[in-house]
Amino acid sequence: MPIIRSAKKALRQSLKKRERNRETLSKMKTYMRKVLDSVKSGSREESEKCLRQAYIVIDKALKKNMIHKNNAARKKSRMARVVAKAFSGKKEAKQSKETA
């Protein structure tokens, strides 16, 4: 435990900052999980809605310097790719049935 007054204050500040950071990062992971769950359920509108919300939360974490810009870009790209891949085949299947 710190003895000097400034070190005690620094400890208090770092604990508060740690708690805020954990909440934000947990929220980010939760929204990313919601995107994947909505893709598994098969709801396109729900997936796109969750994807937009996840983008917002990731961008906020980036703005607060909790994650690196490349990390944020990678997360957004991978989620978008999962959503696009999940629903691109269904659209093609509908079009092939209509032409047949």
FIVEXVO-985907 format. One record per atom (N, C-alpha, C): residue in one letter; y, x, z. Coordinates in pm, whole numbers, plus 50000, padded with zeros to 5 digits. Each point is the difference from the previous one (the first is absolute). Layout:
N
aYXZ...
end
This chain:
100
m498825008350000m501184991750000m501255008850000p501024995749929p501225008049995p500744999850134i500695010950026i500765001350124i501494998549972i500475005849893i501424999949965i500394986049952r501224995850037r500474986549970r500014997249849s500455009449920s500054997749855s498604998849941a499055007250058a498614999149953a499404986550037k500374994750116k499534986750041k500524989349903k501285001349965k500594990549906k499335001249863a499775012249956a499335002149871a498614993750000l499315001050111l498674993950011l500094984849989r500974994050071r500174985549993r500314995749856q500885007449935q500374996549862q498815001349906s499235010650017s498875002049909s498934989350020l499824995350124l499024989550025l500454986849935k501304997150008k500504987949935k499865000849849k500345011649946k499905002049856k498544999049953r499105005650079r498574999549968r499514985649995e500434992150096e499594985950004e500514992449878r501275002149964r500564993449881r499275004449874n499715012849989n499305005049883n498604994249990r499324999150111r498644994549999r500014985449956e501004992450046e500094986049960e500204998749849t500895008149946t500294999349857t498805004149917l499345010950039l498855004749925l498834990150010s499854993950116s498964989950018s500274987949912k501254996049992k500404988849916k499715003149853m500285012449961m499765004249862m498504999149968k499175004950089k498564999649978k499484985649997t500584991550084t499594986050004t500294993249866y501195002149946y500344993749872y499165005649886m499685012850008m499135005749897m498614993850007r499534997550121r498704993750019r500024985649949k501144993150020k500134986249951k499894999449848v500565010049934v499915000549853v498555001049959l499255009050061l498605001849964l499174987650033d500294993750113d499274987950037d500284988549903s501254998849957s500344989349907s499375002549863v499845012649962v499325003149874v498534996050011k499395002950115k498594996450020k499814984949999s500994992650051s499874985450003s500174994149860g500655007449911g500114995549861g501254992049968s500964999850089s501234992549977s501055009149939r500324997649874r500965008649931r501414998750057e500464987550022e501354997950051e500145006250138e499004998150084e500035005550136e500025015249995s499235005849910s499965014649988s501355005549958e500644993649904e501295004849954e501074998350107k499904989250077k500954997750109k499835010850108c498755002850037c499735010250101c500405013949948l499835002349871l500395012849943l501515002250011r500774989649972r501465001150013r500405003050144q499354993250095q500325002350141q499615014150042a498875004849950a499565013550032a500985010349945y500524997549879y501015008949942y501215001050091i500454988750053i501184999850086i499765008350126v498844998150062v499705007150124v499855014949975i499375003749889i499845014249966i501365006449975d500874992849928d501335005449972d500825001750128k499814991050096k500715001550128k499505012250076a498695002349998a499455011850067a500515012749931l500144999549869l500545011349925l501455002450037k500764989450009k501435001150032k500215006050138k499094997250092k500115005350136k499335013750015n499615005949887n499385013349997n498705000750079m499244989350000m498715000150068m498905004949908i500194997849871i499055005049901i500795006849889h499335008849930h500625007449890h500124990949878k500955002949914k500234991449883k498784999749908n499315011249987n498805000249915n498874991950062n499925000350133n499004992150071n500264985149976a501254996050009a500364986049976a499694996049857a500345008549905a499744997049859a498504998949975r499225008750062r498554999649981r499404987150056k500454996050119k499494987850060k500324987849913k501244999249953k500414988649917k499234999949868s499835011649941s499315001049873s498534995750013r499355004650104r498584996650018r499814985150026m500894994150079m499874985650026m500264992149873a501025004049924a500294992949875a498835001149903r499375011749997r498865002149911r498834991050040v499754998750130v498914991550049v500254985449961v501234995450019v500334986149966v499894997849850a500525009149921a499954998549855a498575000249948k499205008950054k498615001149955k499194987750039a500274994550117a499234988550047a500234987749914f501224998549948f500314987649929f500135001849851s499895012249948s500095001949855s498724995149934g498875002050060g498734995649943g499894984949994k500544993250099k499944985450002k500854994049889k501145006149974k500864995049894k499335001749864e499365011749978e499315002749875e498814990449984a499314997250110a498854991049993a500454986049959k501134995450053k500514986849962k500384999749853q500635010649951q500425000449860q498795000449908s498945007350038s498825000749914s499284986649996k500024992450110k499384986850001k500784990449911e501325001250001e500824991149919e499815002549852t499825012549961t499845003349858t498594996849951a499054999450091a498614997549959a499734985549970
end
